[in-house]
Each structure stands twice: as C-alpha cells, then as structure tokens.
C-alpha cells in the first residue's frame, strides 16, 4: 500500500502545475462521447485541436483523459474550457484527500479509486477527477483502466436511461463504478481476514500477528479514503437545498444520496472488519498465554513428580554410619522399588484428578 506523503517545499510560481503521481510514463489519450436520446458519436484518441469541431452544445458531451503526466496538455484543456488553475492543481496533485468544490457553476469532484494488488497484501490507489458543467462532463484518470467499460457499452447500446438523462446522471454512474472498487477491495480484505482468524485458532506463528497489522493498516487506509468521499457526497445535499447549482437536475439528487448511503455501508463493513481483526489479535495473544500456561503446567507436574524422589535420594546421600539401611543386602533394590512405586502412584493420582 502506497502512503500519501506530504511533499515539502514552496512554489516560487503559485500557478506552477506539477503531477505528483507515479504513472509518469503513461501516454495521454482522450476520448469524447457526444450523445442524446437519438444519437451517439464516439471519438477515440482525439487531439485537443479536434475537440471544438466535435462538441455539440445542445447534446451531452463527455471528455475523458487518460494520463496526467503531460502538464502542457492539461493546461491547454484548462485554457480551452476556462478551468481555474487551482482545480487543475487538484487534478494533478493526487496527495490531497477527496473533495468537492462548486465554483462558477462548475462542480469539481475527485475520488480515490482503490483496488487490491493481485498476489499481494498491498492496495493500489489511483485518483480520478471529474468536472461537471451544464451539458459537459470531464473526467481525468492517471492511467488507462476498465472502470468505465460497461458504462461506455451502455451508451453505445442505449441500455438503461443513461442517454435519456443529462451528464449529471453519467457522473453518478461513473462515481458508482469507482465505488464498486471499494467493495471489491473490502471483500478481498475480508477473505484474507477469515483465513487469518482460522489460522489464529490452529497456530501461534508470529506471522499471524504481522498479517493482522498489515490488514489493519489496509482497512484504516480504506477508511481514510471513504470518509472524505462520504462528506463530499453529503455536501451535494446542501447544493439541492441552496437551489443555486443547476448542473444537477433536482430529480437526480437522489442518485447521489444512494452513493452517500453506500459510503455509510462501506464504513460499517470496515468497522466490522476492524473488530474482527481486533478479536483475532486478542485470540492470538490468548492462545499464546494458553500455550505458555500449558508449558508451565507440564513443567510443574514433572517437578512435583520428582520432588519426593529427590528427597529420598537426598536422605540416602548422607554418609551417616548409624543408617541401618546402608548395610542391608537388598536395601538398594528396595529403595529403587519404593521410588518407582511412589512415582507410579503419583501419576495415577494426578491423572484421576485431571491435573494434566
């Protein structure tokens, strides 16, 4: 899991834009969808100079950009569509928390897309940003992915109501698709947590404790990613109450309320999983204590077995002439027999009392 670290230093030029992600080798690529109920036009790998001739202001326009390492391209898009520099800065800076901003009838929304890394306990994080205006939706991804493939197919096949709605509904679908990754990640974590709990019941290996701490960190990272998203979605309700921002149709606010409810469900799942990890950790230490108690119990029983034998050996180890047993012909064999019978008797007695 990659932690978000604060990058020290102050910019001499405040408007200087800088991409802070790791996908700096990704080739930027733009796709444009222009649609309404009757028609759909799709343009793949278009250049910024070709955008104007394909946009239709009386239809819905969705422009998607893969790759944020080309700062010049991002600045050109900002200049062409009057996107403020502070929004462009938030698009390029993936170290900031998820947020929502309403500015000049523009809704800016960014979200952390999180997926588990295959064959690893790590979590991969990518920031996806959206800009919503009346009739226009811009999405910015750090790299090419298949998060929105099914939504593109719904647009092409006119499946559902996506082409009957405006781009605010498309934004809801895109956010919902990204949030599905949270469910996938949490399900993956829960599957591994179940294995940890099963192992904690059968073994006391220290690796269990290490795995518990790894997945606790993963769940806390998920929580830190979902909480600001929950707050952002909740703030959309205030936009409806204020009746100022009109890029979201009043009847579509309920869809964003569903996303807010999903955030609450995800946080409840994370809390339950953290509780399960805490229980597994407590069970691990209980098993360790039980194992130690069993070892001490065994050592104590063995010590008690040999205490009377040690006493007898100590008595007959003293060199006194007036000990009559020293001159018996069978004294040695009698003492050995007594010690053996005493040991057997103690074992039987302890066994009946279930002391071991």
C-alpha positions, 0 to 999 in steps of 0.5 A: 500500500502506497502512503500519501506523503506530504511533499515539502517545499514552496512554489516560487510560481503559485500557478506552477502545475506539477503531477505528483503521481507515479504513472509518469510514463503513461501516454495521454489519450482522450476520448469524447462521447457526444450523445442524446436520446437519438444519437451517439458519436464516439471519438477515440484518441482525439487531439485537443485541436479536434475537440471544438469541431466535435462538441455539440452544445445542445447534446451531452458531451463527455471528455475523458483523459487518460494520463496526467503526466503531460502538464502542457496538455492539461493546461491547454484543456484548462485554457480551452474550457476556462478551468481555474488553475487551482482545480487543475492543481487538484487534478494533478496533485493526487496527495490531497484527500477527496473533495468537492468544490462548486465554483462558477457553476462548475462542480469539481469532484475527485475520488480515490479509486482503490483496488487490491494488488493481485498476489499481494497484501498491498492496495493500489490507489489511483485518483480520478477527477471529474468536472461537471458543467451544464451539458459537459462532463470531464473526467481525468484518470492517471492511467488507462483502466476498465472502470468505465467499460460497461458504462461506455457499452451502455451508451453505445447500446442505449441500455438503461436511461443513461442517454435519456438523462443529462451528464449529471446522471453519467457522473453518478454512474461513473462515481458508482463504478469507482465505488464498486472498487471499494467493495471489491477491495473490502471483500478481498480484505475480508477473505484474507481476514477469515483465513487469518482468524482460522489460522489464529485458532490452529497456530501461534506463528508470529506471522499471524500477528504481522498479517493482522497489522498489515490488514489493519493498516489496509482497512484504516487506509480504506477508511481514510479514503471513504470518509472524505468521499462520504462528506463530499457526497453529503455536501451535494445535499446542501447544493439541492437545498441552496437551489443555486447549482443547476448542473444537477437536475433536482430529480437526480439528487437522489442518485447521489444520496444512494452513493452517500448511503453506500459510503455509510455501508462501506464504513460499517463493513470496515468497522466490522472488519476492524473488530474482527481483526481486533478479536483475532489479535486478542485470540492470538495473544490468548492462545499464546498465554494458553500455550505458555500456561500449558508449558508451565503446567507440564513443567510443574507436574514433572517437578512435583513428580520428582520432588519426593524422589529427590528427597529420598535420594537426598536422605540416602546421600548422607554418609551417616554410619548409624543408617541401618539401611546402608548395610542391608543386602537388598536395601538398594533394590528396595529403595529403587522399588519404593521410588518407582512405586511412589512415582507410579502412584503419583501419576495415577493420582494426578491423572484421576484428578485431571491435573494434566 
